[in-house]
């Protein structure tokens, strides 16, 4: 383990354009459940939602057809306002401050990277930190849906105020995707952390990487092709690994 940490530190020191591509495993160390693991959001039984498939509850169809159900689930399961960043988030923010890390591409929607101080974050699945009216587009703050006394939060125009999260059946945000791919293409070191690389199309963006070194940080081994001479995989908690390699 120490030898791998040293190798990661050397790769970071030698890189000039690092990009981090992260998934749910980055935030689980802050207490945010992932979606598909045995303890994940989709496997947490709640009798109020037993009649629904988890994917349906976070779908565009549910939002439109059964908005009261959608917002009840969203308020109960997606509220990350009290969650704090962990060692991984702070280590990445530090790398950006040093000028090493050029961008974070995240599948997470909790806003913890920004909370830790990161600036260039491309949220390819959207964010719970922004809301907007489905009718007029008026923006609303992060707390609006949670604090609204109405079961279905309303805009001043009468439209429904929804989260800026990409739901099932919706296209990923074009600007974030374009910038994410551009960043990955430019990277000389790509660090992948906390993702199984099975959620598409997001996972396919890794294929745009053409740089020198690829690093995978994940608690479990990923069957992803690596060059043992140039690349690195560390199966350990991401926060522990990054804080040790960065020195935070």
Protein Blocks (a to p, Z undefined) as FASTA:
>chain_A
ZZmmmmmmmmmmmpmbdcddddfklmmmnopacfklmklmklmccfklmmpcfklmmcfk
lmmmmmmlmmmmmmmmmmcklpccdfklmmmmmmmmnomambdcdfbfnlmmmmnopabd
cdfkbpfkbccdfklopacdfklmmmpmbfbacdfkopacddfbdcehiacdfklmmmmm
mmmmmpmbdcdehiahlacfklmmmmmpccfbdcdddfbdcdddddfklmccddddfklm
mmmmnoZZ
